[in-house]
Amino acid sequence: MTGTRITTKCRSIAGDDPFRHATPSVRTRGDDPEIPVHFNGSKYRSFHCHVREKANQTLRRIDRMVNCLFLQYMDTINRIPFICDRIFTDRSGTRRLVIAIDRQDHPSTVSVLEDNFLSLGVKLAILSLNACTLVLEVFTPLVAYFCQGTCLLPFPAMPGSKLTSQDLSPSIEIHEAHIVNVQSDQEVHVLYLPGKQEPFMDNEDPFTDKVAKHHSMFRITATNKDNFRVPGKPAQLNGTGTYCDPTAAQYGRSPGLKDATTYHSQHPDSKTVYYTSLGYYYRVRHLSKLETTSARDDTTREVVLQQEAHTRTMNNTVHRLIEETGGREVLFDMTSTDFEAAITNIVERVRSALLELAGEFYGLQEHQPQGIGYASLEDRYRVVMDRCMGEGHTEFLRALDDRVPRAYRCDEGSQIRFEQTGARLSRSRQGW
């Protein structure tokens, strides 16, 4: 194969362009049987510009899928009924108080998204509240799969050439950024009432839970490198890349892609205190809890087993439906109308699968046989989790292994520290 660089400049494309500094690598394949999609010379002044626009479209579609699936994931695992909300305004600004009843109901009866009394903004805020690190734990394999290799694109070809998605590679880095001093446009506070007690509204501040000042997001940065590269120091990351922020609603903002430079200019005191590799929170924090209870957050193994089972089920369902549509390349190259229809189908099918699983876990918890000879709740949960291992989740883990073989972390003022995470996730018996 021969390599060529296309560096011709083109007119700027409206909106944030995370790939404006990425140079695609073009390699020709004379015997490639695939039919190329021709470059639109009337719209773009250069093929490089066409590459960038396709990359941006694909990134937006990945972000769209993560945002939609995140809301369904959080809604189907929720067991707490939220009953109303109220806005408070004082010298410190505007705050929204959400009233919830502190009890565990069947997941199918307490859907936040299907609630008829809460506004859309409140629904998004409830589901997003302090869930930013959970996004990193749950959606890392999925993000790695959709960004497998270094190419985001289902690429067309130049006239006279036959190229595939692997031939055009604006390389990207994906890692997990952890930021402090993030400001809220409207803070969200949740008051949990015991049992079935009705809320008593007064002028006091009966707040018991509120959004954290620390925030974590996926950060995507385009590079000119065609291979794996570790980012620089945390302080150098404040003005680079694009944030994928599914939980922005907890701060009163719309979820979606955020340019890092703009983000930090809107939060002057914010800064990246440390960053981790894609998969760090999934590998080092989440999977390690499958063996031990975390003393830091009192997370029980039962909760972690449920989370892993839900993650596997979601990934299996998404992968199967993507394959039924013809694969990632077909999905990313669809028209906007067809893409939204495909996303709607995927989201509905994922929701159905997750609700069925959540109902099974609820039944195991509510009807625990007691006495000698009966398996513990943890053991029964583990059986369900093992059953949820499937082809889709395995493929997603393989994509994560290929992108980041070893998890690492870099704190402000320190060196990068690689973690010993054992065998490749996709090769272990249960996938972790």
C-alpha positions in Angstrom: 0.0 0.0 0.0 1.1 3.5 -0.7 0.5 6.4 1.6 -0.5 10.0 0.7 -1.3 13.1 2.7 -4.0 15.5 1.8 -3.5 18.9 3.3 -5.4 21.3 1.1 -7.2 23.9 3.1 -11.0 24.4 2.7 -13.7 26.7 3.8 -14.7 26.4 7.5 -17.7 24.4 8.3 -20.3 25.9 10.7 -20.2 24.7 14.2 -17.5 23.2 16.4 -15.0 21.1 14.4 -13.0 18.7 16.5 -11.2 17.4 13.4 -10.0 20.7 11.9 -6.4 19.8 12.8 -6.6 16.1 11.8 -5.0 15.1 8.6 -6.5 11.9 7.1 -4.2 9.2 5.8 -5.2 7.9 2.4 -4.1 4.5 1.2 -5.2 3.0 -2.1 -6.4 -0.6 -2.6 -6.6 -1.5 -6.3 -8.4 -4.8 -5.6 -11.0 -3.5 -3.2 -14.4 -4.8 -4.3 -16.5 -2.2 -2.4 -18.4 0.4 -4.4 -17.2 3.9 -3.5 -19.4 6.8 -2.7 -18.1 9.7 -4.8 -16.7 12.9 -3.3 -19.0 15.9 -3.7 -16.9 18.5 -5.4 -19.6 21.0 -5.6 -20.0 21.2 -1.8 -16.3 20.9 -0.7 -13.3 22.7 -1.9 -11.1 19.7 -1.0 -11.4 16.1 -0.1 -9.9 16.9 3.3 -12.8 19.1 4.0 -15.2 16.3 3.0 -13.3 13.9 5.4 -13.7 16.4 8.3 -17.4 16.9 7.7 -18.0 13.1 7.6 -16.0 12.8 10.8 -18.1 15.5 12.6 -21.3 13.9 11.5 -20.3 10.5 12.8 -19.2 12.0 16.1 -22.5 13.8 16.5 -24.3 10.5 15.8 -22.2 8.7 18.4 -23.0 11.4 20.9 -26.7 11.2 20.0 -26.8 7.5 20.6 -25.0 7.7 23.9 -27.3 10.4 25.1 -30.5 8.5 24.2 -29.2 5.2 25.6 -28.1 6.9 28.8 -31.6 8.2 29.6 -33.1 4.8 29.0 -30.5 3.1 31.0 -31.0 5.4 34.0 -34.8 5.3 33.7 -35.0 1.5 33.6 -32.8 0.9 36.6 -34.6 3.5 38.7 -36.8 2.2 41.5 -37.5 5.5 43.3 -40.8 7.4 42.7 -40.3 11.1 42.0 -43.5 13.0 42.7 -43.1 16.7 42.1 -40.7 19.6 41.9 -40.5 23.2 43.0 -38.2 26.2 42.2 -36.5 28.2 44.9 -34.8 31.6 44.2 -32.5 33.4 46.6 -29.4 35.5 46.5 -27.3 32.5 45.4 -29.5 32.0 42.4 -32.2 29.6 41.3 -32.5 26.1 42.6 -34.9 23.3 41.7 -36.1 21.0 44.5 -37.3 17.6 43.5 -39.4 15.6 45.9 -39.0 11.8 46.0 -40.2 9.0 48.2 -37.4 6.9 49.6 -38.6 3.4 48.8 -38.0 0.7 46.2 -40.8 0.2 43.7 -41.0 -2.1 40.7 -39.0 -0.4 37.9 -41.9 -0.6 35.4 -44.1 1.6 37.7 -41.7 4.5 38.4 -40.6 5.6 35.0 -39.3 9.2 35.1 -39.4 9.7 31.4 -43.1 8.6 31.2 -44.1 10.8 34.2 -47.0 13.1 33.2 -46.3 15.8 35.9 -42.6 16.5 35.7 -41.3 18.8 33.0 -38.7 17.5 30.5 -35.9 19.5 32.1 -36.7 18.1 35.5 -36.7 14.5 34.1 -33.3 15.0 32.5 -31.9 16.5 35.6 -33.2 13.7 37.8 -31.7 11.0 35.6 -28.4 12.9 35.3 -27.9 13.8 38.9 -24.4 12.7 40.0 -24.3 10.0 37.3 -21.3 11.3 35.4 -18.9 8.6 36.6 -21.5 6.0 36.0 -21.5 7.1 32.3 -17.8 6.3 32.2 -18.4 2.9 33.8 -21.3 1.8 31.6 -20.7 3.4 28.2 -17.0 3.0 27.7 -17.2 -0.3 25.8 -19.9 1.1 23.6 -17.9 4.2 22.8 -14.8 2.1 22.0 -16.8 0.0 19.7 -18.2 2.9 17.7 -14.8 4.5 17.5 -13.0 1.2 16.8 -9.5 1.5 15.3 -8.7 5.2 14.9 -11.4 5.9 12.3 -14.8 7.3 13.0 -15.9 7.3 9.4 -17.9 5.2 7.0 -15.9 6.8 4.3 -16.6 7.5 0.6 -13.8 7.7 -1.9 -12.2 10.1 -4.3 -13.2 9.7 -8.0 -11.2 6.8 -9.5 -10.2 5.4 -6.1 -11.6 2.5 -4.0 -11.3 3.2 -0.3 -12.8 1.7 2.8 -13.3 3.2 6.3 -9.9 2.0 7.4 -8.2 3.9 4.5 -9.2 7.3 5.8 -8.2 7.8 9.4 -8.3 11.2 11.2 -6.8 9.8 14.4 -8.5 10.6 17.7 -7.7 10.3 21.4 -10.6 9.4 23.8 -10.0 9.7 27.5 -11.9 10.5 30.6 -11.5 14.1 31.9 -12.2 14.9 35.6 -12.9 18.6 36.3 -13.6 20.7 39.4 -15.4 24.0 40.0 -18.1 23.4 37.4 -20.8 26.0 37.7 -24.6 25.3 37.5 -27.1 27.2 35.5 -29.7 25.9 37.9 -28.8 23.6 40.7 -30.9 20.5 41.4 -31.6 19.3 44.9 -33.5 16.1 45.8 -35.5 15.6 49.0 -36.2 12.0 49.9 -39.2 11.4 52.1 -39.5 8.2 54.1 -42.2 5.6 53.1 -45.4 7.0 51.7 -45.3 10.3 53.6 -46.6 13.2 51.6 -44.3 16.2 51.2 -44.7 19.3 53.4 -43.8 22.4 51.5 -42.5 25.4 53.4 -39.9 28.1 53.0 -37.0 26.2 54.5 -34.4 24.4 52.5 -35.0 20.7 53.2 -32.3 19.7 50.7 -30.6 16.3 51.2 -28.9 15.6 47.9 -27.4 18.0 45.3 -25.2 18.1 42.3 -21.5 17.6 42.9 -18.9 20.2 42.0 -16.7 17.6 40.4 -17.6 16.5 36.9 -16.4 13.8 34.6 -16.8 13.5 30.9 -15.4 11.8 27.8 -13.0 14.1 26.0 -12.3 13.5 22.3 -9.3 15.1 20.7 -8.2 14.9 17.1 -4.5 14.3 16.3 -2.3 13.9 13.3 -1.0 10.6 14.7 -2.0 7.2 13.3 -1.2 5.3 16.4 -1.9 5.3 20.2 -0.6 8.4 22.0 -0.9 9.3 25.7 -2.1 12.9 26.2 -0.1 15.6 28.0 -0.4 17.0 31.5 -3.9 17.7 32.8 -3.3 21.5 32.8 -2.7 21.3 29.0 -6.1 19.7 28.4 -8.4 22.6 29.5 -8.6 24.1 26.1 -8.4 21.1 23.8 -10.8 18.6 22.4 -14.5 18.1 22.6 -16.5 17.0 25.6 -19.2 14.4 25.3 -21.5 15.3 28.3 -24.7 13.2 28.6 -25.3 14.4 32.2 -25.2 18.1 31.5 -28.8 18.4 32.5 -27.9 18.1 36.2 -26.3 21.5 35.9 -29.3 23.0 34.0 -27.8 22.6 30.6 -28.6 20.6 27.5 -26.6 17.4 27.0 -24.4 16.9 23.9 -21.0 17.8 22.5 -19.2 20.8 24.1 -16.1 22.5 22.7 -13.5 22.4 25.6 -12.3 25.9 25.0 -15.8 27.3 25.2 -16.7 25.1 28.1 -13.9 26.4 30.3 -14.4 30.0 29.3 -17.9 29.7 30.6 -16.6 28.3 33.8 -13.5 30.4 34.5 -12.6 28.6 37.8 -12.9 25.1 36.3 -9.9 23.0 35.5 -8.9 19.4 34.7 -7.4 18.0 37.9 -6.7 14.6 36.5 -7.5 12.4 33.5 -7.8 8.7 32.9 -7.6 6.5 29.9 -10.8 5.4 28.2 -11.9 2.4 30.2 -10.2 3.3 33.5 -13.4 3.7 35.4 -14.8 0.6 33.9 -11.8 -1.6 34.4 -10.2 -0.3 37.6 -13.2 1.0 39.5 -16.3 -0.9 38.3 -14.9 -4.4 37.6 -12.8 -4.5 40.8 -16.0 -4.0 42.8 -17.3 -7.3 41.5 -14.9 -9.0 43.8 -15.0 -6.6 46.8 -17.3 -4.1 48.4 -16.0 -0.6 48.0 -15.3 1.0 51.3 -15.2 4.5 49.7 -18.8 4.6 48.6 -20.4 1.6 50.3 -21.4 0.2 46.9 -22.4 -3.4 47.5 -21.6 -6.2 45.1 -25.3 -6.7 44.5 -25.5 -3.2 43.0 -22.4 -3.7 40.9 -23.6 -7.1 39.6 -26.8 -5.5 38.5 -25.0 -2.7 36.8 -22.7 -5.1 34.9 -25.7 -7.3 33.8 -27.5 -4.2 32.5 -24.4 -3.0 30.7 -24.0 -6.4 29.0 -27.6 -6.6 28.1 -27.6 -3.1 26.5 -24.4 -3.8 24.6 -25.7 -7.2 23.3 -29.0 -5.6 22.1 -27.3 -2.6 20.5 -24.8 -4.8 18.7 -27.4 -7.2 17.3 -29.5 -4.3 16.0 -26.6 -2.6 14.5 -25.6 -5.8 12.7 -29.2 -6.1 11.4 -29.0 -2.6 9.8 -25.8 -3.6 8.0 -23.1 -2.5 10.5 -21.7 0.7 11.9 -20.7 2.1 8.5 -24.3 1.8 7.2 -25.7 3.4 10.4 -23.3 6.4 10.2 -23.9 6.9 6.5 -27.7 6.9 6.6 -29.8 10.0 5.9 -30.8 11.9 9.0 -34.4 10.6 8.7 -33.3 7.0 8.5 -30.7 7.4 11.3 -33.4 8.8 13.7 -35.7 5.9 12.8 -32.9 3.5 13.5 -32.1 5.1 16.8 -35.7 5.1 17.8 -35.9 1.3 17.2 -32.6 0.7 19.0 -33.7 2.7 22.0 -37.1 1.0 22.2 -35.6 -2.5 22.0 -32.9 -1.6 24.6 -35.5 -0.2 27.0 -37.6 -3.4 26.7 -34.6 -5.6 27.4 -33.4 -3.5 30.3 -36.9 -3.3 31.9 -37.2 -7.1 31.7 -33.9 -7.6 33.4 -34.6 -4.9 36.0 -37.9 -6.7 36.8 -36.0 -10.0 37.2 -33.6 -8.4 39.7 -36.5 -6.8 41.6 -38.2 -10.2 41.9 -35.1 -11.9 43.2 -34.7 -9.2 45.9 -38.4 -9.2 46.9 -38.7 -12.9 47.1 -35.5 -14.2 48.7 -35.8 -17.8 50.1 -34.2 -18.0 53.5 -32.5 -20.9 55.2 -29.8 -23.4 54.8 -29.3 -24.7 51.2 -30.5 -21.6 49.5 -28.1 -19.5 47.4 -27.4 -15.9 48.7 -28.8 -12.9 46.9 -25.4 -12.1 45.6 -24.9 -15.6 44.2 -28.3 -15.4 42.4 -27.5 -12.0 41.0 -24.1 -13.3 39.7 -25.9 -16.2 37.9 -28.0 -13.6 36.1 -25.0 -11.5 35.3 -23.1 -14.4 33.9 -26.1 -15.3 31.7 -26.0 -11.8 30.2 -22.6 -12.3 28.7 -23.0 -12.3 24.9 -21.5 -11.7 21.5 -22.2 -8.0 21.5 -20.6 -7.2 24.8 -17.6 -9.4 23.9 -17.1 -7.4 20.7 -17.4 -4.1 22.6 -14.7 -5.3 25.1 -12.5 -6.4 22.2 -12.7 -2.9 20.8 -11.7 -1.4 24.1 -8.8 -3.8 24.4 -7.6 -2.8 21.0 -7.8 0.9 21.7 -6.4 1.0 25.2 -4.5 -2.2 26.1 -3.6 -0.8 29.6 -5.6 1.6 31.8 -3.7 4.6 33.1 -4.2 7.7 35.2 -2.5 11.1 35.4 -3.0 13.5 38.3 -2.0 17.1 38.3 1.7 17.4 39.0 2.4 13.7 38.7 3.5 11.2 36.1 1.2 8.9 34.2 0.5 5.7 36.2 -0.4 2.5 34.4 -2.7 0.1 36.2 -2.3 -3.7 36.3 -5.6 -4.8 35.0 -4.8 -8.4 34.2 -5.8 -10.3 31.1 -7.5 -8.7 28.1 -11.2 -8.2 29.0 -12.5 -9.8 25.8 -10.5 -13.0 26.5 -11.5 -13.7 30.1 -14.2 -16.2 30.8 -16.9 -13.8 31.9 -15.5 -10.7 30.0 -13.9 -9.0 33.0 
